[in-house]
Amino acid sequence: MSNDVVCSTCDIVSLYNVIVRHRTPDEMALLVVTLTDSRMQRSIVVMLLLCHVTTRTSYDIAALT
């Protein structure tokens, strides 16, 4: 999957849950999200760093939810 997600009102917790749910057993998935709200974008980056993300994968939220 390589589609970037563009969203102006994304729920950070829901995005975080998608990241965790769709990771493989041997890697954490990094959800690449483009947001119009820079504060939300920073919050997502912090959450990903707290997950010790090691692999970058871009998911299409619409296809996962």
C-alpha positions in Angstrom: 0.0 0.0 0.0 1.4 3.4 -0.9 -1.4 5.9 -0.8 -0.9 9.0 1.3 -3.8 9.9 3.5 -5.0 13.5 3.5 -7.3 14.5 6.3 -8.1 17.7 8.2 -10.1 16.2 11.1 -8.4 12.8 11.7 -8.7 11.2 15.1 -5.2 10.6 16.3 -6.2 7.7 18.6 -8.0 6.0 15.7 -4.9 6.4 13.5 -2.7 5.0 16.2 -5.0 2.0 16.6 -4.8 1.4 12.8 -1.0 1.5 13.0 -0.8 -1.0 15.8 -3.5 -3.3 14.4 -1.9 -3.6 10.9 1.7 -4.1 11.9 3.4 -7.4 11.2 4.8 -9.4 14.1 8.4 -8.5 13.4 8.0 -4.8 12.6 6.0 -1.7 13.6 4.3 0.2 10.8 4.7 3.9 10.3 1.6 5.5 9.1 2.4 8.4 6.7 -0.3 11.0 7.1 -0.6 14.4 5.6 -2.7 16.7 7.8 -3.7 20.3 7.4 -3.4 20.8 11.2 0.3 20.8 11.9 -0.3 20.3 15.6 -2.1 17.0 14.9 0.7 15.9 12.6 3.3 16.5 15.3 1.2 14.5 17.8 1.1 11.5 15.4 4.9 11.7 15.0 5.3 11.6 18.8 3.0 8.6 19.1 5.0 6.8 16.4 8.3 7.5 18.1 6.9 6.2 21.3 6.1 2.9 19.4 9.7 2.6 18.4 8.8 2.5 14.8 11.5 0.8 12.6 9.8 0.3 9.2 8.1 2.9 7.1 4.9 1.9 5.4 2.2 4.1 4.0 -1.4 2.9 4.5 -4.6 3.9 2.9 -6.9 4.5 5.9 -10.1 4.0 3.7 -8.9 0.5 2.8 -8.1 -0.5 6.4 -11.2 0.8 8.2 
